[in-house]
């Protein structure tokens, strides 16, 4: 027996789907995804991210600005440095699933 959605349920589902699609759109950029993965150990400065990613300061700063506008990262001033961290817990969940699916080594030494 199939259950039918009320108009309120359908509206909530549509809203959630649109929000998820917007988040996935931001995460679909490989550079931003790498940047977020580089933030998984915790707070990092732009310089640390540059080194980790092998990217220029302007490129890293530009990507971080986009992620800040989207509310996915936040920053904290530490003297003259800005330190960034992931601000959206949904991003941590998604990165965990992506890591398990694409980055984790399997027992036979292959990537998952």
N, C-alpha and C positions, 0 to 999 in steps of 0.2 A: 504494500500500500504506500503510494508516494505521498509525501507531505507537501502541502502547498505553502508558499511564502506569502506572508501578508505584505502589503505595500510598504509598511515600516521596515520589515525584515529585508525586503528587496532593496529599499533605499540604503539601509545600513551596509548591505553586501556590496552594492555599487560604490558607495563611498570608500569602503575598505579596499576594494579592488583598485580603485583609482589611486588611493594613497600608496598601495603596494607597488603599483606600476611606476609611480613617480620615484619612489625609493630605488627600485630596480633600474630605472633609467640612469640615475646618478651612479649607481654601482656598475653599470655596464661599460664604463670607460676603464680600460685596462690600467691606465696610469693612476687613476683615483683608487682603483681596487688595490694596486700594489702599495700605494701610500697608506691606505687604511690597514693593510696587513703589516706594514712597517710600524704602525702605532700599537699593534697588539701587545708588545711587552709593557706598554704604559706610556707615560708622558715622554715626549721627545722634542728636541729643538729643531728648528729648520735646518741648522747645520748637520745635526745627526741624521735627519731624513735625507739630506743631500748625499751624504756619504753612503748611507744604506742603499739608496736607490740609484746612485751614480748619475744624479740629475743636477741641473743648475739651480741656484737659489731662486731665480725669478720663476722658473717652471714650478718648483715645489711650492713657492708662495702663492702662485696663481691657482694651483690645484687646491691648496688649503683654503684659500679664500672662497672658492666655490663650495667646498665641503662645509665651511662655516655658515655660509648663506643658507645652505640646505639644513643646517642644524645637526649635522652628523659629527662634527668635531667642535671642540671648544678650545680656547687658549687661555693661558695664564702668564702674566708677565713675571719673569724671574730676573730682576735687575734689568739688564739691557736685552735679555733674550725673551723670546716668546716660546712657551712650551705648549705643545698641542697634545690632546688626547681625544679618544673616541667618546662622544657625548650621548649617542643614541644606542641604547641596549639592543635594539633590533638589529643594528649593524653587527654587534658582537655575535648574535645568534646566527645571522646569515653567513658571516665569515667562518664561523665554526663548521657549518654545513659545507660550505665551499672547500674548506681545508680538507675535511674528511673525504669529499668527493674527488678532489683534484690534486691534492698535495701530499696526502698521507702515503707513506710507503706501505706496501702489503708485505706479508711474510716472505714472499718469494722475491722481494727486492724491487718489484715493479711499482709504479705509481698507481694509486687507486683510480 
